[in-house]
Amino acid sequence: MKQSEIFRQNAENCAHLAETAANEPAFLRFKRMEAAWLALANEQDWLDGEVSPTHNAAASGAGDRAAGKAEQIDQVT
């Protein structure tokens, strides 16, 4: 199994944990962890030569924006 697939499984686990989170701060933390694992998976794909650097930058930016938004919400609560 490729390392990026393991990272994506970890992201999926975080998504499931977010669905069952007891409160909003826990939900947001799991969502940030999910975004981080997806960013790592995309980076690993790039390192393995599976995607171009341009594709990796676009995919990584989306995860960074989602994590940033969750962090802003978490700071408000």
N, C-alpha and C positions, 0 to 999 in steps of 0.2 A: 504494500500500500504506500502510495506517495505521501510525503510529509504534508503537502497542501491538503490532501483529503482528510488527514487526521485533524488538521486545523479547522477544516469545515465541519467535521463532526463535533468538535468542541464548540463551535459557533452554534450549531444546531442544539446542542445540549443547553447552552445558555439561553437560547430562545425558548426552549421548553420550560426552563426554570423561571424565566420571566413571566410566562403564562400563569404559573402557579405561585407567584410571589405574594407574600402576605401584605405588602404595602407598596406605596408608590416609590419610595426611595430604593427599596430592594429591586423592584421592577426596572427602574432606570439603571441601576448598577449592572444587572444582568444584560440589559440592552447594550450598555457600553462595552461590556465584556464580549458580547456577540460581535459588535462592530470591530473590536480589536482583533479577534480571532480571524474574521473575514479579511481584514487588512493584512494580517500575517500570511494567510493562505494565498492572497493575490501576490504578495511580495515573493513568496516561495515559488509560485508559478513563474514569475519573472526570472528569479535566480536560476531556475531549472531550464530556462530558455523556452518555456511553453507559450509565453505571450510576449508581445512587444512592449518596450518601455512606455510607449504612448498609451497603450491599453491599460497597463498597470497604474499609471498616474490617474487616469480617469476613474478607475474602479476604487483606488485608494482614497481619492478625494471625496467620493460619495460616502464612504464609511466614516471618514474624518468629520464630515458635516453632520452626520447622524449622531456620532458620539458627542460632538460639541453641543448640539441642540439638547441632548439628554442631560449633559452636564449643566447647562444653563437652567434647565427646569429643576434639576436636583438642588442647585444652589438656592433657588427661590423657595423650595419647600423646607 
